[in-house]
Amino acid sequence: MNRIVRFVQDSIGEMKKVVWPSREEVTASTRVVLVSTVLFAAVLGIVDFIIFKGIDLLF
């Protein structure tokens, strides 16, 4: 039981050391992720289309 209490106390102490990002930082990071995801999906879609058309021409 003593080990559990010690673990919880240590966990609380470590959580107090965490530097949480500001709302602006989270918003900026989210935008970067969304834009990157859309661009990557578009590039993959274009490559898929080109490969599909290339295979279509061969057969």
PQR file of N, CA, C, O and H, with PARSE charges and radii, in Angstrom:
ATOM      1  N   MET A   1       0.832  -1.196   0.000 -0.4000 1.5000
ATOM      2  CA  MET A   1       0.000   0.000   0.000 -0.0000 2.0000
ATOM      3  C   MET A   1       0.869   1.251   0.000  0.5500 1.7000
ATOM      4  O   MET A   1       0.534   2.247  -0.640 -0.5500 1.4000
ATOM      5  N   ASN A   2       1.980   1.196   0.716 -0.4000 1.5000
ATOM      6  CA  ASN A   2       2.889   2.322   0.811 -0.0000 2.0000
ATOM      7  C   ASN A   2       3.491   2.652  -0.559  0.5500 1.7000
ATOM      8  O   ASN A   2       3.720   3.817  -0.886 -0.5500 1.4000
ATOM      9  H   ASN A   2       2.253   0.387   1.236  0.4000 1.0000
ATOM     10  N   ARG A   3       3.740   1.617  -1.345 -0.4000 1.5000
ATOM     11  CA  ARG A   3       4.305   1.824  -2.681 -0.0000 2.0000
ATOM     12  C   ARG A   3       3.314   2.543  -3.598  0.5500 1.7000
ATOM     13  O   ARG A   3       3.710   3.367  -4.422 -0.5500 1.4000
ATOM     14  H   ARG A   3       3.553   0.671  -1.080  0.4000 1.0000
ATOM     15  N   ILE A   4       2.044   2.234  -3.452 -0.4000 1.5000
ATOM     16  CA  ILE A   4       1.012   2.878  -4.278 -0.0000 2.0000
ATOM     17  C   ILE A   4       0.915   4.361  -3.934  0.5500 1.7000
ATOM     18  O   ILE A   4       0.839   5.205  -4.828 -0.5500 1.4000
ATOM     19  H   ILE A   4       1.722   1.566  -2.782  0.4000 1.0000
ATOM     20  N   VAL A   5       0.919   4.679  -2.643 -0.4000 1.5000
ATOM     21  CA  VAL A   5       0.859   6.078  -2.203 -0.0000 2.0000
ATOM     22  C   VAL A   5       2.078   6.830  -2.721  0.5500 1.7000
ATOM     23  O   VAL A   5       1.962   7.953  -3.211 -0.5500 1.4000
ATOM     24  H   VAL A   5       0.982   3.994  -1.918  0.4000 1.0000
ATOM     25  N   ARG A   6       3.232   6.214  -2.612 -0.4000 1.5000
ATOM     26  CA  ARG A   6       4.475   6.840  -3.087 -0.0000 2.0000
ATOM     27  C   ARG A   6       4.415   7.087  -4.596  0.5500 1.7000
ATOM     28  O   ARG A   6       4.836   8.135  -5.086 -0.5500 1.4000
ATOM     29  H   ARG A   6       3.326   5.301  -2.214  0.4000 1.0000
ATOM     30  N   PHE A   7       3.881   6.096  -5.325 -0.4000 1.5000
ATOM     31  CA  PHE A   7       3.750   6.238  -6.775 -0.0000 2.0000
ATOM     32  C   PHE A   7       2.846   7.415  -7.128  0.5500 1.7000
ATOM     33  O   PHE A   7       3.190   8.218  -7.996 -0.5500 1.4000
ATOM     34  H   PHE A   7       3.540   5.244  -4.927  0.4000 1.0000
ATOM     35  N   VAL A   8       1.714   7.525  -6.478 -0.4000 1.5000
ATOM     36  CA  VAL A   8       0.770   8.614  -6.743 -0.0000 2.0000
ATOM     37  C   VAL A   8       1.407   9.963  -6.402  0.5500 1.7000
ATOM     38  O   VAL A   8       1.256  10.925  -7.155 -0.5500 1.4000
ATOM     39  H   VAL A   8       1.435   6.873  -5.773  0.4000 1.0000
ATOM     40  N   GLN A   9       2.102  10.040  -5.295 -0.4000 1.5000
ATOM     41  CA  GLN A   9       2.766  11.290  -4.905 -0.0000 2.0000
ATOM     42  C   GLN A   9       3.835  11.678  -5.928  0.5500 1.7000
ATOM     43  O   GLN A   9       3.940  12.843  -6.310 -0.5500 1.4000
ATOM     44  H   GLN A   9       2.225   9.258  -4.683  0.4000 1.0000
ATOM     45  N   ASP A  10       4.618  10.708  -6.364 -0.4000 1.5000
ATOM     46  CA  ASP A  10       5.650  10.982  -7.374 -0.0000 2.0000
ATOM     47  C   ASP A  10       5.025  11.409  -8.700  0.5500 1.7000
ATOM     48  O   ASP A  10       5.533  12.303  -9.376 -0.5500 1.4000
ATOM     49  H   ASP A  10       4.533   9.762  -6.054  0.4000 1.0000
ATOM     50  N   SER A  11       3.921  10.763  -9.062 -0.4000 1.5000
ATOM     51  CA  SER A  11       3.236  11.120 -10.313 -0.0000 2.0000
ATOM     52  C   SER A  11       2.720  12.556 -10.262  0.5500 1.7000
ATOM     53  O   SER A  11       2.855  13.301 -11.233 -0.5500 1.4000
ATOM     54  H   SER A  11       3.509  10.037  -8.512  0.4000 1.0000
ATOM     55  N   ILE A  12       2.137  12.940  -9.149 -0.4000 1.5000
ATOM     56  CA  ILE A  12       1.636  14.310  -8.990 -0.0000 2.0000
ATOM     57  C   ILE A  12       2.789  15.299  -9.067  0.5500 1.7000
ATOM     58  O   ILE A  12       2.665  16.352  -9.694 -0.5500 1.4000
ATOM     59  H   ILE A  12       2.026  12.335  -8.360  0.4000 1.0000
ATOM     60  N   GLY A  13       3.915  14.966  -8.431 -0.4000 1.5000
ATOM     61  CA  GLY A  13       5.089  15.835  -8.477 -0.0000 2.0000
ATOM     62  C   GLY A  13       5.614  16.008  -9.887  0.5500 1.7000
ATOM     63  O   GLY A  13       6.001  17.111 -10.273 -0.5500 1.4000
ATOM     64  H   GLY A  13       4.016  14.112  -7.922  0.4000 1.0000
ATOM     65  N   GLU A  14       5.633  14.924 -10.669 -0.4000 1.5000
ATOM     66  CA  GLU A  14       6.106  15.006 -12.048 -0.0000 2.0000
ATOM     67  C   GLU A  14       5.144  15.810 -12.922  0.5500 1.7000
ATOM     68  O   GLU A  14       5.579  16.552 -13.803 -0.5500 1.4000
ATOM     69  H   GLU A  14       5.319  14.028 -10.355  0.4000 1.0000
ATOM     70  N   MET A  15       3.851  15.666 -12.684 -0.4000 1.5000
ATOM     71  CA  MET A  15       2.867  16.419 -13.467 -0.0000 2.0000
ATOM     72  C   MET A  15       2.981  17.919 -13.223  0.5500 1.7000
ATOM     73  O   MET A  15       2.651  18.713 -14.104 -0.5500 1.4000
ATOM     74  H   MET A  15       3.498  15.063 -11.969  0.4000 1.0000
ATOM     75  N   LYS A  16       3.437  18.312 -12.056 -0.4000 1.5000
ATOM     76  CA  LYS A  16       3.627  19.735 -11.762 -0.0000 2.0000
ATOM     77  C   LYS A  16       4.812  20.320 -12.531  0.5500 1.7000
ATOM     78  O   LYS A  16       4.889  21.534 -12.718 -0.5500 1.4000
ATOM     79  H   LYS A  16       3.705  17.667 -11.341  0.4000 1.0000
ATOM     80  N   LYS A  17       5.729  19.469 -12.975 -0.4000 1.5000
ATOM     81  CA  LYS A  17       6.903  19.915 -13.725 -0.0000 2.0000
ATOM     82  C   LYS A  17       6.612  20.086 -15.214  0.5500 1.7000
ATOM     83  O   LYS A  17       7.396  20.704 -15.935 -0.5500 1.4000
ATOM     84  H   LYS A  17       5.666  18.483 -12.823  0.4000 1.0000
ATOM     85  N   VAL A  18       5.496  19.545 -15.671 -0.4000 1.5000
ATOM     86  CA  VAL A  18       5.163  19.572 -17.097 -0.0000 2.0000
ATOM     87  C   VAL A  18       4.869  21.000 -17.534  0.5500 1.7000
ATOM     88  O   VAL A  18       4.152  21.732 -16.852 -0.5500 1.4000
ATOM     89  H   VAL A  18       4.859  19.043 -15.085  0.4000 1.0000
ATOM     90  N   VAL A  19       5.427  21.391 -18.673 -0.4000 1.5000
ATOM     91  CA  VAL A  19       5.135  22.695 -19.256 -0.0000 2.0000
ATOM     92  C   VAL A  19       4.102  22.473 -20.356  0.5500 1.7000
ATOM     93  O   VAL A  19       4.418  21.938 -21.419 -0.5500 1.4000
ATOM     94  H   VAL A  19       6.010  20.797 -19.228  0.4000 1.0000
ATOM     95  N   TRP A  20       2.889  22.882 -20.095 -0.4000 1.5000
ATOM     96  CA  TRP A  20       1.813  22.662 -21.048 -0.0000 2.0000
ATOM     97  C   TRP A  20       1.839  23.739 -22.120  0.5500 1.7000
ATOM     98  O   TRP A  20       2.121  24.897 -21.815 -0.5500 1.4000
ATOM     99  H   TRP A  20       2.633  23.316 -19.232  0.4000 1.0000
ATOM    100  N   PRO A  21       1.551  23.383 -23.378 -0.5600 1.5000
ATOM    101  CA  PRO A  21       1.556  24.385 -24.449  0.2800 2.0000
ATOM    102  C   PRO A  21       0.379  25.350 -24.303  0.5500 1.7000
ATOM    103  O   PRO A  21      -0.666  25.020 -23.743 -0.5500 1.4000
ATOM    104  N   SER A  22       0.592  26.549 -24.828 -0.4000 1.5000
ATOM    105  CA  SER A  22      -0.491  27.535 -24.779 -0.0000 2.0000
ATOM    106  C   SER A  22      -1.537  27.200 -25.842  0.5500 1.7000
ATOM    107  O   SER A  22      -1.312  26.360 -26.714 -0.5500 1.4000
ATOM    108  H   SER A  22       1.441  26.818 -25.283  0.4000 1.0000
ATOM    109  N   ARG A  23      -2.652  27.855 -25.752 -0.4000 1.5000
ATOM    110  CA  ARG A  23      -3.737  27.622 -26.719 -0.0000 2.0000
ATOM    111  C   ARG A  23      -3.273  27.986 -28.127  0.5500 1.7000
ATOM    112  O   ARG A  23      -3.628  27.307 -29.090 -0.5500 1.4000
ATOM    113  H   ARG A  23      -2.834  28.537 -25.044  0.4000 1.0000
ATOM    114  N   GLU A  24      -2.485  29.047 -28.252 -0.4000 1.5000
ATOM    115  CA  GLU A  24      -1.987  29.473 -29.565 -0.0000 2.0000
ATOM    116  C   GLU A  24      -1.042  28.431 -30.160  0.5500 1.7000
ATOM    117  O   GLU A  24      -1.080  28.166 -31.361 -0.5500 1.4000
ATOM    118  H   GLU A  24      -2.197  29.599 -27.470  0.4000 1.0000
ATOM    119  N   GLU A  25      -0.193  27.842 -29.315 -0.4000 1.5000
ATOM    120  CA  GLU A  25       0.735  26.811 -29.797 -0.0000 2.0000
ATOM    121  C   GLU A  25      -0.019  25.573 -30.270  0.5500 1.7000
ATOM    122  O   GLU A  25       0.323  24.984 -31.296 -0.5500 1.4000
ATOM    123  H   GLU A  25      -0.162  28.058 -28.339  0.4000 1.0000
ATOM    124  N   VAL A  26      -1.035  25.186 -29.525 -0.4000 1.5000
ATOM    125  CA  VAL A  26      -1.827  24.019 -29.916 -0.0000 2.0000
ATOM    126  C   VAL A  26      -2.564  24.299 -31.226  0.5500 1.7000
ATOM    127  O   VAL A  26      -2.627  23.433 -32.099 -0.5500 1.4000
ATOM    128  H   VAL A  26      -1.313  25.664 -28.692  0.4000 1.0000
ATOM    129  N   THR A  27      -3.118  25.497 -31.366 -0.4000 1.5000
ATOM    130  CA  THR A  27      -3.826  25.863 -32.590 -0.0000 2.0000
ATOM    131  C   THR A  27      -2.881  25.860 -33.785  0.5500 1.7000
ATOM    132  O   THR A  27      -3.228  25.347 -34.848 -0.5500 1.4000
ATOM    133  H   THR A  27      -3.068  26.200 -30.657  0.4000 1.0000
ATOM    134  N   ALA A  28      -1.709  26.420 -33.622 -0.4000 1.5000
ATOM    135  CA  ALA A  28      -0.736  26.456 -34.719 -0.0000 2.0000
ATOM    136  C   ALA A  28      -0.297  25.045 -35.102  0.5500 1.7000
ATOM    137  O   ALA A  28      -0.199  24.732 -36.288 -0.5500 1.4000
ATOM    138  H   ALA A  28      -1.426  26.837 -32.758  0.4000 1.0000
ATOM    139  N   SER A  29      -0.036  24.206 -34.132 -0.4000 1.5000
ATOM    140  CA  SER A  29       0.368  22.828 -34.414 -0.0000 2.0000
ATOM    141  C   SER A  29      -0.747  22.059 -35.116  0.5500 1.7000
ATOM    142  O   SER A  29      -0.488  21.271 -36.026 -0.5500 1.4000
ATOM    143  H   SER A  29      -0.115  24.460 -33.168  0.4000 1.0000
ATOM    144  N   THR A  30      -1.978  22.287 -34.695 -0.4000 1.5000
ATOM    145  CA  THR A  30      -3.119  21.616 -35.313 -0.0000 2.0000
ATOM    146  C   THR A  30      -3.253  22.032 -36.770  0.5500 1.7000
ATOM    147  O   THR A  30      -3.510  21.196 -37.635 -0.5500 1.4000
ATOM    148  H   THR A  30      -2.188  22.927 -33.956  0.4000 1.0000
ATOM    149  N   ARG A  31      -3.080  23.312 -37.042 -0.4000 1.5000
ATOM    150  CA  ARG A  31      -3.140  23.780 -38.432 -0.0000 2.0000
ATOM    151  C   ARG A  31      -2.063  23.119 -39.288  0.5500 1.7000
ATOM    152  O   ARG A  31      -2.332  22.684 -40.408 -0.5500 1.4000
ATOM    153  H   ARG A  31      -2.871  23.991 -36.339  0.4000 1.0000
ATOM    154  N   VAL A  32      -0.855  23.045 -38.760 -0.4000 1.5000
ATOM    155  CA  VAL A  32       0.243  22.416 -39.501 -0.0000 2.0000
ATOM    156  C   VAL A  32      -0.096  20.963 -39.816  0.5500 1.7000
ATOM    157  O   VAL A  32       0.124  20.505 -40.937 -0.5500 1.4000
ATOM    158  H   VAL A  32      -0.637  23.398 -37.850  0.4000 1.0000
ATOM    159  N   VAL A  33      -0.619  20.248 -38.852 -0.4000 1.5000
ATOM    160  CA  VAL A  33      -0.966  18.842 -39.052 -0.0000 2.0000
ATOM    161  C   VAL A  33      -2.080  18.705 -40.089  0.5500 1.7000
ATOM    162  O   VAL A  33      -2.003  17.845 -40.967 -0.5500 1.4000
ATOM    163  H   VAL A  33      -0.797  20.620 -37.941  0.4000 1.0000
ATOM    164  N   LEU A  34      -3.103  19.535 -39.997 -0.4000 1.5000
ATOM    165  CA  LEU A  34      -4.216  19.444 -40.949 -0.0000 2.0000
ATOM    166  C   LEU A  34      -3.774  19.776 -42.368  0.5500 1.7000
ATOM    167  O   LEU A  34      -4.130  19.063 -43.306 -0.5500 1.4000
ATOM    168  H   LEU A  34      -3.166  20.233 -39.284  0.4000 1.0000
ATOM    169  N   VAL A  35      -3.005  20.843 -42.538 -0.4000 1.5000
ATOM    170  CA  VAL A  35      -2.529  21.221 -43.871 -0.0000 2.0000
ATOM    171  C   VAL A  35      -1.613  20.142 -44.433  0.5500 1.7000
ATOM    172  O   VAL A  35      -1.722  19.790 -45.608 -0.5500 1.4000
ATOM    173  H   VAL A  35      -2.716  21.422 -41.776  0.4000 1.0000
ATOM    174  N   SER A  36      -0.715  19.616 -43.611 -0.4000 1.5000
ATOM    175  CA  SER A  36       0.186  18.561 -44.058 -0.0000 2.0000
ATOM    176  C   SER A  36      -0.585  17.316 -44.478  0.5500 1.7000
ATOM    177  O   SER A  36      -0.256  16.688 -45.485 -0.5500 1.4000
ATOM    178  H   SER A  36      -0.627  19.903 -42.657  0.4000 1.0000
ATOM    179  N   THR A  37      -1.599  16.964 -43.717 -0.4000 1.5000
ATOM    180  CA  THR A  37      -2.407  15.790 -44.032 -0.0000 2.0000
ATOM    181  C   THR A  37      -3.138  15.962 -45.355  0.5500 1.7000
ATOM    182  O   THR A  37      -3.168  15.042 -46.174 -0.5500 1.4000
ATOM    183  H   THR A  37      -1.867  17.474 -42.900  0.4000 1.0000
ATOM    184  N   VAL A  38      -3.724  17.125 -45.569 -0.4000 1.5000
ATOM    185  CA  VAL A  38      -4.446  17.374 -46.821 -0.0000 2.0000
ATOM    186  C   VAL A  38      -3.483  17.357 -48.008  0.5500 1.7000
ATOM    187  O   VAL A  38      -3.792  16.763 -49.041 -0.5500 1.4000
ATOM    188  H   VAL A  38      -3.701  17.871 -44.904  0.4000 1.0000
ATOM    189  N   LEU A  39      -2.334  17.994 -47.876 -0.4000 1.5000
ATOM    190  CA  LEU A  39      -1.361  18.004 -48.972 -0.0000 2.0000
ATOM    191  C   LEU A  39      -0.844  16.600 -49.269  0.5500 1.7000
ATOM    192  O   LEU A  39      -0.723  16.213 -50.431 -0.5500 1.4000
ATOM    193  H   LEU A  39      -2.084  18.477 -47.037  0.4000 1.0000
ATOM    194  N   PHE A  40      -0.542  15.846 -48.231 -0.4000 1.5000
ATOM    195  CA  PHE A  40      -0.054  14.485 -48.419 -0.0000 2.0000
ATOM    196  C   PHE A  40      -1.111  13.617 -49.083  0.5500 1.7000
ATOM    197  O   PHE A  40      -0.792  12.815 -49.960 -0.5500 1.4000
ATOM    198  H   PHE A  40      -0.640  16.161 -47.286  0.4000 1.0000
ATOM    199  N   ALA A  41      -2.364  13.768 -48.676 -0.4000 1.5000
ATOM    200  CA  ALA A  41      -3.456  13.009 -49.287 -0.0000 2.0000
ATOM    201  C   ALA A  41      -3.616  13.384 -50.756  0.5500 1.7000
ATOM    202  O   ALA A  41      -3.854  12.514 -51.593 -0.5500 1.4000
ATOM    203  H   ALA A  41      -2.624  14.420 -47.964  0.4000 1.0000
ATOM    204  N   ALA A  42      -3.489  14.663 -51.075 -0.4000 1.5000
ATOM    205  CA  ALA A  42      -3.607  15.108 -52.461 -0.0000 2.0000
ATOM    206  C   ALA A  42      -2.481  14.523 -53.314  0.5500 1.7000
ATOM    207  O   ALA A  42      -2.726  14.041 -54.420 -0.5500 1.4000
ATOM    208  H   ALA A  42      -3.295  15.370 -50.395  0.4000 1.0000
ATOM    209  N   VAL A  43      -1.265  14.563 -52.809 -0.4000 1.5000
ATOM    210  CA  VAL A  43      -0.131  14.009 -53.553 -0.0000 2.0000
ATOM    211  C   VAL A  43      -0.316  12.510 -53.764  0.5500 1.7000
ATOM    212  O   VAL A  43      -0.091  12.009 -54.866 -0.5500 1.4000
ATOM    213  H   VAL A  43      -1.066  14.955 -51.911  0.4000 1.0000
ATOM    214  N   LEU A  44      -0.721  11.798 -52.731 -0.4000 1.5000
ATOM    215  CA  LEU A  44      -0.955  10.366 -52.882 -0.0000 2.0000
ATOM    216  C   LEU A  44      -2.087  10.082 -53.860  0.5500 1.7000
ATOM    217  O   LEU A  44      -2.014   9.127 -54.634 -0.5500 1.4000
ATOM    218  H   LEU A  44      -0.904  12.205 -51.836  0.4000 1.0000
ATOM    219  N   GLY A  45      -3.126  10.897 -53.831 -0.4000 1.5000
ATOM    220  CA  GLY A  45      -4.229  10.727 -54.776 -0.0000 2.0000
ATOM    221  C   GLY A  45      -3.781  10.934 -56.208  0.5500 1.7000
ATOM    222  O   GLY A  45      -4.182  10.187 -57.101 -0.5500 1.4000
ATOM    223  H   GLY A  45      -3.186  11.672 -53.202  0.4000 1.0000
ATOM    224  N   ILE A  46      -2.954  11.941 -56.434 -0.4000 1.5000
ATOM    225  CA  ILE A  46      -2.438  12.210 -57.787 -0.0000 2.0000
ATOM    226  C   ILE A  46      -1.542  11.063 -58.249  0.5500 1.7000
ATOM    227  O   ILE A  46      -1.662  10.603 -59.384 -0.5500 1.4000
ATOM    228  H   ILE A  46      -2.629  12.548 -55.709  0.4000 1.0000
ATOM    229  N   VAL A  47      -0.651  10.604 -57.384 -0.4000 1.5000
ATOM    230  CA  VAL A  47       0.230   9.484 -57.738 -0.0000 2.0000
ATOM    231  C   VAL A  47      -0.596   8.229 -58.025  0.5500 1.7000
ATOM    232  O   VAL A  47      -0.315   7.509 -58.983 -0.5500 1.4000
ATOM    233  H   VAL A  47      -0.554  10.978 -56.462  0.4000 1.0000
ATOM    234  N   ASP A  48      -1.594   7.967 -57.217 -0.4000 1.5000
ATOM    235  CA  ASP A  48      -2.469   6.812 -57.433 -0.0000 2.0000
ATOM    236  C   ASP A  48      -3.174   6.919 -58.774  0.5500 1.7000
ATOM    237  O   ASP A  48      -3.272   5.936 -59.508 -0.5500 1.4000
ATOM    238  H   ASP A  48      -1.822   8.551 -56.438  0.4000 1.0000
ATOM    239  N   PHE A  49      -3.662   8.102 -59.096 -0.4000 1.5000
ATOM    240  CA  PHE A  49      -4.354   8.315 -60.365 -0.0000 2.0000
ATOM    241  C   PHE A  49      -3.412   8.068 -61.547  0.5500 1.7000
ATOM    242  O   PHE A  49      -3.789   7.418 -62.522 -0.5500 1.4000
ATOM    243  H   PHE A  49      -3.583   8.901 -58.501  0.4000 1.0000
ATOM    244  N   ILE A  50      -2.187   8.591 -61.453 -0.4000 1.5000
ATOM    245  CA  ILE A  50      -1.204   8.422 -62.528 -0.0000 2.0000
ATOM    246  C   ILE A  50      -0.850   6.946 -62.703  0.5500 1.7000
ATOM    247  O   ILE A  50      -0.785   6.453 -63.829 -0.5500 1.4000
ATOM    248  H   ILE A  50      -1.881   9.119 -60.661  0.4000 1.0000
ATOM    249  N   ILE A  51      -0.625   6.248 -61.611 -0.4000 1.5000
ATOM    250  CA  ILE A  51      -0.301   4.817 -61.693 -0.0000 2.0000
ATOM    251  C   ILE A  51      -1.473   4.042 -62.285  0.5500 1.7000
ATOM    252  O   ILE A  51      -1.276   3.170 -63.131 -0.5500 1.4000
ATOM    253  H   ILE A  51      -0.678   6.648 -60.696  0.4000 1.0000
ATOM    254  N   PHE A  52      -2.681   4.352 -61.850 -0.4000 1.5000
ATOM    255  CA  PHE A  52      -3.872   3.677 -62.365 -0.0000 2.0000
ATOM    256  C   PHE A  52      -4.006   3.887 -63.874  0.5500 1.7000
ATOM    257  O   PHE A  52      -4.275   2.944 -64.619 -0.5500 1.4000
ATOM    258  H   PHE A  52      -2.841   5.060 -61.163  0.4000 1.0000
ATOM    259  N   LYS A  53      -3.817   5.121 -64.313 -0.4000 1.5000
ATOM    260  CA  LYS A  53      -3.913   5.408 -65.756 -0.0000 2.0000
ATOM    261  C   LYS A  53      -2.788   4.722 -66.527  0.5500 1.7000
ATOM    262  O   LYS A  53      -2.999   4.251 -67.644 -0.5500 1.4000
ATOM    263  H   LYS A  53      -3.598   5.887 -63.708  0.4000 1.0000
ATOM    264  N   GLY A  54      -1.589   4.663 -65.934 -0.4000 1.5000
ATOM    265  CA  GLY A  54      -0.474   3.995 -66.571 -0.0000 2.0000
ATOM    266  C   GLY A  54      -0.727   2.507 -66.741  0.5500 1.7000
ATOM    267  O   GLY A  54      -0.429   1.939 -67.791 -0.5500 1.4000
ATOM    268  H   GLY A  54      -1.417   5.046 -65.026  0.4000 1.0000
ATOM    269  N   ILE A  55      -1.264   1.888 -65.734 -0.4000 1.5000
ATOM    270  CA  ILE A  55      -1.592   0.454 -65.817 -0.0000 2.0000
ATOM    271  C   ILE A  55      -2.733   0.247 -66.805  0.5500 1.7000
ATOM    272  O   ILE A  55      -2.751  -0.735 -67.547 -0.5500 1.4000
ATOM    273  H   ILE A  55      -1.506   2.350 -64.880  0.4000 1.0000
ATOM    274  N   ASP A  56      -3.674   1.167 -66.810 -0.4000 1.5000
ATOM    275  CA  ASP A  56      -4.804   1.091 -67.746 -0.0000 2.0000
ATOM    276  C   ASP A  56      -4.317   1.141 -69.192  0.5500 1.7000
ATOM    277  O   ASP A  56      -4.856   0.440 -70.049 -0.5500 1.4000
ATOM    278  H   ASP A  56      -3.660   1.964 -66.207  0.4000 1.0000
ATOM    279  N   LEU A  57      -3.311   1.954 -69.470 -0.4000 1.5000
ATOM    280  CA  LEU A  57      -2.754   2.056 -70.835 -0.0000 2.0000
ATOM    281  C   LEU A  57      -2.015   0.780 -71.241  0.5500 1.7000
ATOM    282  O   LEU A  57      -2.014   0.405 -72.413 -0.5500 1.4000
ATOM    283  H   LEU A  57      -2.873   2.523 -68.774  0.4000 1.0000
ATOM    284  N   LEU A  58      -1.389   0.119 -70.270 -0.4000 1.5000
ATOM    285  CA  LEU A  58      -0.635  -1.103 -70.572 -0.0000 2.0000
ATOM    286  C   LEU A  58      -1.539  -2.281 -70.867  0.5500 1.7000
ATOM    287  O   LEU A  58      -1.214  -3.113 -71.714 -0.5500 1.4000
ATOM    288  H   LEU A  58      -1.390   0.423 -69.317  0.4000 1.0000
ATOM    289  N   PHE A  59      -2.648  -2.366 -70.196 -0.4000 1.5000
ATOM    290  CA  PHE A  59      -3.515  -3.528 -70.360 -0.0000 2.0000
ATOM    291  C   PHE A  59      -4.767  -3.103 -71.018  0.5500 1.7000
ATOM    292  O   PHE A  59      -5.650  -3.927 -71.257 -0.5500 1.4000
ATOM    293  H   PHE A  59      -2.912  -1.690 -69.508  0.4000 1.0000
TER
END
